[in-house]
Amino acid sequence: MAARRRPYQRKTGYVPQAERSYGIRVVHRERPNMTALTELFVRFTLAEAHANRATDAEPVIVRPDVLKPGADRDLTAEGR
């Protein structure tokens, strides 16, 4: 008795190069929240700038004598 021949059936996931198809799958996503991203960027930038600044150094800002600590001046209208 002759055995019946079954049609060829692949047993692996291999696809010959001639049968392969290449394409781009488009994924639609919501647009990013630019306000939140901008705020986050500003916060990171300020935190990095603050971390790099020397905290024990004197400020570079030149202050008038009136605003310097220890200056006992009368800042009322009569003292001008």
Steps between C-alpha positions, in 0.01 A plus 500: 500500500631838405503771766299809428699812441400793708558856373819663629448682827768713662597404851717803577455876481771536235398708197721492191643835396295508180178473702590755766319831503637815656280782613460774752243466771346835584419558865283801573572659833371807677700816454735576790397761755750774415409708805589217737816413307614863501439531873692178563791621286514832686493323839784265399705790365455708816577200723818431305606866512435511874699179559800636307509831687742532790288563808777625729627772262396859546239625252638692205220758517626839616256633757466860610599580858134537595430134427815355655449318829596701805433839341297695754345764284165665545298406191192701597393812313644718776839332479559571131 
